[in-house]
Amino acid sequence: MTKIAQLPYKSHLYGIVTQKKIIRLCSTYAFIFFSATLTLWLTNAAQWHTFSLGLMLPGAGFLVYTDLVSWQGLLHMIFAAASMCLFLASLILWFATGNVIAPLFVWLLSAIIAACMGHQAFPSGVICGGISIYTHWLIPTAILIAFGLAFGFHVFRQVIGKRQRLQANEYLQNTAQEIADKFEKTRPAEPKEFSLDDLKLMRFLLDRALQPIDSFDGFEWIDQFQTAAVRYQLNFLGYALSMAQATHLSAFGGYLDDAQRNLITKQTDNRIWRYWRLENLWGNFRLSADPIARDNIMYTGFCATQIAMFHAASGGDFFLHKNSFLLTDASNNRYSHNLESLVKKLDSEFNRSDYHLMACEPNWVYPLCNTIGAAAMKFHDANLWLQHQENFTHLLEHEFIDYSGRLIPCRSNYTGIAFPNIGGALPQALPCFFQNATMPDIALRQWMLLRRSLIKNGTLNRKEFWPIDTGNYGFSRAAAYAGVAVAAAELGDNEIAELCLKSLESEHPTIEINDSTHRPKASVWAHALEFLARSCIKNGFRHIIENAHKPRLHPIISEVSYPDVLVAHASYQEGVLKAVFYNGTQAGLQKIGIANLTPHVSYFCESTANKLVIADAEGNAVIDIFVDGRTEIQVYAAKQEQY
Amino acid sequence: MACCILISIIFSVVVAAKAWLIGKPSNQAIQWRPQNKRN
């Protein structure tokens, strides 16, 4: 029985690191505000008045010349409103791409332009319906009132928050513990088998993964900065195939190994990571294009985990080799990496960060991305992870979890400001999946807290599932259902996982083309999430990460023709290689390669055309099998004597 | 005038970045199926 962890005591709304950053930000603004106020009161020059107001608030400089009785006055009002809108847009750009220059640029430029407009006279005040309002009193006073209200709201949130935390802990101790105890029995003892429907969805992934490395047909090219970026499609296709291999196909290499390796190698294509040159320039003021050199856990950490899962599931070590993850930019600069160097970068960046969590876009720290990166570190070097675990966990708990126990999506490393908690259940659920590998007690606690809002009267609370697919920004709940199902499956909550997958099917029914299925409107990323959910079993991800670099020495299915033969199951237990195939095209006789056999030993093959095969000097053999619908084979040594 | 300049600058930057970063837009990505067998 796993005892659910409690939320730690939290005395303030913000953790110590965030508090310091917010105090620094407020102090900087206070300095600008009071300097501008003094300038406003002590000088008579119209330009300085305008500039001072423009420094206090984006676009406020234009308000000096605003009135409602002349077209010039109205035009200034429009300028002020447009400047504020532009400032908001620049904040979005800052959040979306790490462009820290944009908000400062818009703010300062609007102040300068308002000051340089060359008006001859400074008006006594804004004329509004015959009443003259003095802007040099009005704007500073309004700002002070706004700050006062914000502080009041802060105190209110703190009082309410403490109560929410007590309620959450009470729920965790009683109701949640009873529900979680039922999860314990859900991990199957036997390796699982895919249904034909699962295999048709798997083809959606394999078709994209098995095309030539430099081809990206079937991927969604929308933008490379945010959640629809192709790198995330590659990541999650890889995660899903690795999970499938670990849980259902542990004795199958062949095209499944090729597909995972291809997806990782596709990440090295310059089109995938060249966004970083821009982000590094406008966020870090650096010219380097190397996406691994600094920040960017959304590339470094995600790719490291993709490699870790591939190595764990396939038993290989391909991406430990020198130059195995080689990035070449448009100017032919080469950045040579492998799993080792990616994890080293995670190590140094964790240490460099005030939050002990690494930034994604320059200066924006996402806890989800960091839990993904942490899993790769644990897989590659468990001792190294142990050195980080305490700080990482402490700062995650105190800086990135609010009073009610919800994970804060991201926080600015420069200012301490957090992005609002939007997105419904998905951004809360996905971290539970990844955290289960490195901090399972927190993962279970977070899942149980989220679960409260997911079910109402035995059915899914649809409101919690956002109707926007973050994989393509389209209107669909597919990603939300699939993503929550992923976390539910990992945590062993089969009830939620099944409800999510049922809702996915009823709201976005599959369409079959050429024996492969897809869901209209769902993103490629959502399809990957769905297959990840279908492949995952309780603690599936945790077992993968804890299964560090174990070479696959037992007999495996090594060569199968794709898409002629689909593999639904492959395992090796107690001396027997068991596999289940379906025909992906027409039924017919197929050649199946087997590897890792004992050289020169004869093997008995049930359900095959050639009942007895002899392994060659390298331990390989090829058998012929007629695949028509579900076709099962078992291979085992006929006798121990050697030929 | 000022806003026109600001909007033009931001718009140009966004359009340039988009043109440079986006390879080929695809509305049919989900329906895509390979024409030939794997190489």
Interface residues (C-beta under 8 A of the other chain):
Chain A: F62 I78 F79 A82 S83 L86 A89 S90 L93 A102 V106 L109 S110 I113 A114 M117 D207 R208 L210 Q211 P212 F216 D217 G218 F219 E220 W221 I222 D223 Q224 F225 Y255 R271 R274 Y275 L278 I513 N514 S516 H518 R519 P520 A522 S523 V524 H527 Y562 P563
Chain B: A2 C3 I5 L6 I7 I10 V14 A17 K18 L21 I22 G23 K24 P25 S26 A29 I30 Q31 W32 R33 P34 K37 R38 N39
